[in-house]
Amino acid sequence: MPHRSALPPIITLTTDFGLHDSYVGVMKGVIMSICPHAQIIDITHSIAPQQIHAAVRVLAQAVPYFPPATIHLVVVDPEVGMATRQPIALETAQGRFVGPDNGLFGPVWQHGRSIGTVRGVHLNQPAFWLPHLSATFHGRDLFAPVAAHLANGVDLAVLGAALSAPHHLDLPTPTCTATAITGTIIAVDHFGNCISNITASMLDQLGARHTLRVTLGATLLHLPIRHTYADVPSGCAVAVISSDDALEVAIRAGHASHIYQIGVGTPVVVQVQP
């Protein structure tokens, strides 16, 4: 059934386009031309180019904080124009999603199935796209128009053929033993804080309480575990649990990624300090 609300429909944008070029503004123009009453919210346009895993993480962070009728338009699309990459749209209890079927929406689909019903379509109805489909800018020509039509109340089923399930990416998973956890850095934020895929519950199982022995690539650190960055003096390294419940290596008033020369993909081994 069409989604209708007394409030303006919300469309979020998540891309790897950056803000130097016109791409983001053009997509917004397309949306507003089709659905002038849409409320467009930028989640981020600073995904590292072609980094699908990073976009998956951003979705996991952001989606729970939006109303369930929100339309999430995501364009991180290194295979744009290839016949093997299909455009899709999904509907779950947490929202609706539009973008390429390249693994972006696998976790969204899995979580949606765990809490309710899900629907998905392969977008194959050009009547809901711009008249000319370019080979390299489906964000403008296909995904933005589809998101706008959804915001206007068009039902998902009208937009394409039923999809059994989207593609799923294999995300890196930590390994845990009685004495160590081996994970990886999955993100570096604007402040240079290095965020791992090691969770607070994993640290609890390891018995971590006060100090960690952390090996980041070839760098060995002995880090105090603290609640906030301000719990250590300026310039000191610290281990904190991020707002996403993940182990984060930071330097108060410093840039941990630059200082330790670590980034996304750097292996992390955590042990309890004897």
Secondary structure, 3 states (H helix, E strand, C coil): CCCCCCCCCEEEEEECCCCCCCHHHHHHHHHHHHCCCCEEEEEECCCCCCCHHHHHHHHHHHHHHCCCCCEEEEECCCCCCCCCCCEEEEEECCEEEEEECCCCCHHHHHHHHHHCCCEEEEECCHHHCCCCCCCCCHHHHHHHHHHHHHHCCCCHHHHEEECCCCCCCCCCCCEECCCCEEEEEEEECCCCCEEEEEEHHHHHHHCCCCEEEEEECCEEEEEEECCCHHHCCCCCEEEEECCCCEEEEEECCCCHHHHHCCCCCCEEEEEECC
